[in-house]
């Protein structure tokens, strides 16, 4: 009994959010309101995406723009692998023969999409991990641009800048919720793993981490690959929910939304990432409702365009000025209060706990 109590106590935050999102999914499903089901399904997919970014960015301290590109890679890969042969011949008449005749079930297509995103990250991400934080951020943005150009111009595979249609709809609310619960657990377990401890040690004091024998570049690279796989998974789920999309869906607008969710909630904690998704989704949908109401009511002599994006950007600026660490800056929600460790000692503490 004491052992069980210890497990629950040490995983209180994870269990709290697992229960919360399971409750949200079930309640929304039982409500039978299509609009609410759509909003919550997108929120679950965004949660997977934000947690994928948090696994790398939150634990390493590196700002990354490229993860939305990995989402796009996952979306197109899964769509191509799961589309019926006849639909592929109509949507992509110049598709390579070895892809044109393949049709996989949903689960293998999603897992392979995550694997392809991870493979791309593994090949091109290693040099980025050798850079300083500011240089790596710029390089990650350049990598996002490269992925966007490839998706926009590879007409034989992606239909170029035009919309890819004919993707089967496999993702529903409960499917997205199930994967979101899995990734919540993965994010928490990664943070508490030896790899996560070493990564945070390098974030807080890179020189101390090197002095203790931590291979900082390799640790960052492995976390980068794992986070890319999670984002590729999110892209695959999104593709099979929206069923038609273009490369523009995986560029600056989505990057801004995802980074806002993570920064507002708090990038250094899994709880912050989860709370950020909830908060920004609520604000975003509320502002969209206000904007639509103003436009349809005719109460203003002009059409309101971009109000949601402008106010969301203003909220991000205010949050960065008032609370730069996010809503949950340190310590997971609902967990026992952790002892405070000065940054210069965190690498030593991480190494001791990892061993």
N, C-alpha and C positions, 0 to 999 in steps of 0.2 A: 504493500500500500504506500509506504514512504517513497519507494522507487517510482511508482506511478505518479505520485504527487510531485516529485522532483522533475519528471519529464514534462508534466503539464505546466509547472511553474517556469521552467526554462524555455518552453515553447509557447508561452501565453500569447504573445503578440501574433505569432503565426496562426494559432488556433482561432484567435479573435477575428482576424480578417478572413480566414477560410469560412468560418461560420457566417460572417456578415455577408460576404458575396454569394454564398450558397443561398442564404435567405433572400437576398435581392433577386437572384435568378428565379427562385421558386415563386416568389410573390409576383414578379412580373409575368411569368408564364401563366399563372393562375388568373391574372387580371384579364387576360384576353384582349388587351388593347394593342393593336398592331404598331401604332406609333411608339408607344412606350417600349415594346419589345425590340423595335429597331434601335432605339436610342441606347438601351441597355446592352444589346448585342455589340454595337459599335464601341461602347464603353469597355466591355470585356476585352475586345480585341486591342483597344488602346492600352488597357492595363498590361497585357502581355508585352506590347511594344515598349512601354515605359519601363517595365521591370527588366526587359532585355537591355535597355540603355543603362539602367541603374546598376546592373551587375558589373558593367565595365566602368562607366563614368563615375558612379558613386563611390566605388571602392578604390579606383585608381586616381581620381581627381582630375582626369583628362576630359576636356570638353570635346565631344564628338558630334559631327554633323552627318557622318556617312551612314549611320544606322538606318535611316529612312531608305537609303539606296539598297541596303540588304533586304528591307521589307519588299521593295520592288522586285528584287531578284527572286525572292520566295514566291511572290504572287505570280509572276510570269512562269516560273518553273512548274509550280503546281497546276496552273491553268493548262499548260501545254501537255503535261503528263496525264491529266484526268479528263481532258476534253474528248468527246466522241470523235472517231475518225472522220465521219462525214462533216461534223461541225468544223473540224480543223481544215478540211479541204476547202470549205466555203470561206472561212475567216482568214486563212493563211495559205493561199494557193501555191506560194513558192516555198513552203516549208520543206526543210531537208527530209528526204525519204525515211531516214532512220527514226525521226521524230513523228512523222505523219502517221505511221502505222501503230503507234503506241497508245494504249488507253489503260491506265492503272486505276484501281480503286482509290477512294478518297484518302484513307489513312497512309498507304505507301506514298502517294503523291505528296502529301503534306510533309512527311518525314524526309523524303528526298529533297523537297524544296528547302527545308532547314539545313540539310547536309550541303547542298550546293552553295547556299549563302555562307555557311561556315567555311567551305573550301575556298571561296573567293577571298574571304577575310583572312584565311590562313596564308594564302599566296601573297597578297598585297599588303597585309597588315603588319608584318614583321618589321619592315623598315620604319613604319610610323612609330612603333614602340620604342625606337632608339632616339627619338627626337625629344626636345623639351616640351613642356606643356603648351606654350603658345605656338610653337612651330607645328606640333602635332595637330592642334585645332585647325590651323590653316590647311595643313595637308589633308585632314579628314574632309574639309569642305571641298578641296580640289578633287578628292576621290568621289564625293557625291556628284560633282559636276560630270566626271568621267562616266560614272554609272548612268546618269541621266542621259548623256549624249548617246551612249551605246543603246540604251532602251529606246531612245527616240529615233535612231537611225538604222537599227538592225531590222529592217522591214520583213525579212524572210521569217524571223522568229517572233517578233513583237508586234508586227503590223505597223511599225514605225511610229510616227506621232499620232496616228489615228487610233480610234477606240478598238480594243480587242473585244469581240463579242462571242457568244456561244459557250461561255464558261458555265458548267453545271453548278447549281446552287446546292451545296451540301451543308454549309454552315448555318445553323440556327442558334437560337438563344442558349439552349442547354449545351450544345456542342462547344460554343465559345466559352461558356461558364466553366465547363469541365476543364478545358485547357487552361483557363485563367487560374483556377484553383491549383492545378499542377505547377504552373510557373510561379505562383506565390510561394509554394513550398520550396521550389528549386532556388529562388532568390534568397530565401532565409537560410537554407542549407549551405548555399555557396558562401554567404557572408560568414558563417560560422566554421567553414572548412579551413583546412591548413592553407589552401591557395588564397582564400579570401583574407585571412589574417596577414599573410605575407604581402598581399597586394595593398592592403591598408597601411601596413608598415612602410612600404615604399612611398606611399602617398604622403605620409606624415613626416618622414625623415629618410630621404633616399640614401644619404651617406651612411647613416646607421644601418639601414637595410643591407647595403653592399658590404659593410664591415662584418655583418653576421653571416655572410655567405649566401644571401638571397639573390638569385639571378633575376633581377628586376625586369629585364627585357622579356625573358621567357614567361615570367608570371603575368606580365601585362598582356603578352601575345595570347596566351591560353584564355585569359578572361575575355579578350577581344573576340576570339573565335566563338566562345560559348555565347556571348551576347549577340553576335551576328546570327547564330543558329536560332536563337529565340526570336529575333526580329524577322528572320525568314519564315519561321512558323506563323507569326502574326500576319505576315503578308499573304501567306497561303490561305489562312482562315478568312482574311478580308476579301481575297479574290473570289472565293467560293460563296461569299455572302453578297457581294455587290454585283457579281456575274459579268460586268462589262466595265472596262477601265482603260485609261491611257497613261503614258509615262508621267504626265504632269501631276498625277495623284501622288507620286513618290518624290516630291521635290520640296521647294522652300516652304510652301504653305503647311504641309504636314509636319515638316521639321520644326517649324515654329510652334505648332500646337503641342507636339510631344515634348519639346524642351521646356515649354511653359509649364506643362503638367509636372515635370520632374523638378524644376527649379522652385516652383511655388510650394510644392509639398515638402521638398528637402531632399537633395540628391544623395546625402550620406546615409540615409536610412531606407530600408524597405518600406517601413510604415509611411515615411514621407512620400515615397513614390505612389503608394496606394491612395493616401489621402489627397495628394495632388490630382490624381485622375478623377476622384470623386468631386473635388471642389471645382476644378476647371470644367468638367462636364456639366455640372449644375449651372455654373455661371454662363457657359457658352450657350447652352440650350435656353436659358432664361433670356439672355440678350437677343438670341435669334427670334424668340417669341415676341419680344418687345418690338424688334425691328419689323417683323411681319405684320404685327398689329397696327403699327404706325402707318405702314404702307397701304394696308387694305382699308383702314378706317377713313383715310383721306383727311385726317385732322391737321396735316401739314401741307403747305402748298407745293411741296416738292417730295420726291422719293428719297427715302433714307437708304443709302448704300454703304456698306462697309462699317456700320456702327459696331457690330459684334467684334470685328477684328481690331478696330481702333481702341475700344474700351478694354478688350483683353490685353492688348499691348500696354495700355496705360496701367492696368492692374499689375502687370509683370514689372514695369518700371518702379512702381510704388513698393512692391514686395522686395525688389532688389535693394531699394534705398532704406526701407524700414527694417526688414528682416532678411538679410542676404542669405542666411542659412536655410531658409524655407520655414514652413509651418512646424515641422518636426526636425530640428537641427541635429540632435544627437540622442541616442537612446531610443529603442523601439517602443512603440506605444503598448502599454499594458504589461511590459516586462519589468522585472525587478531593477531598481536603479543601479546602473553600472558605476563602478568606481572611476573617478576622473583620473586620467593619465596624461601628463604633459606630452605635447607632440614630440619632444626630443627623446622621450622614453618609450613611445608607442612601438617603435620597431623592436626594441628589446622585449617588451611584453608580448608582442605578437610571436616572436621567435620562441619564447619560452612556452606559450600556450600551444603553438603548433607542434612543438616537440613532445 
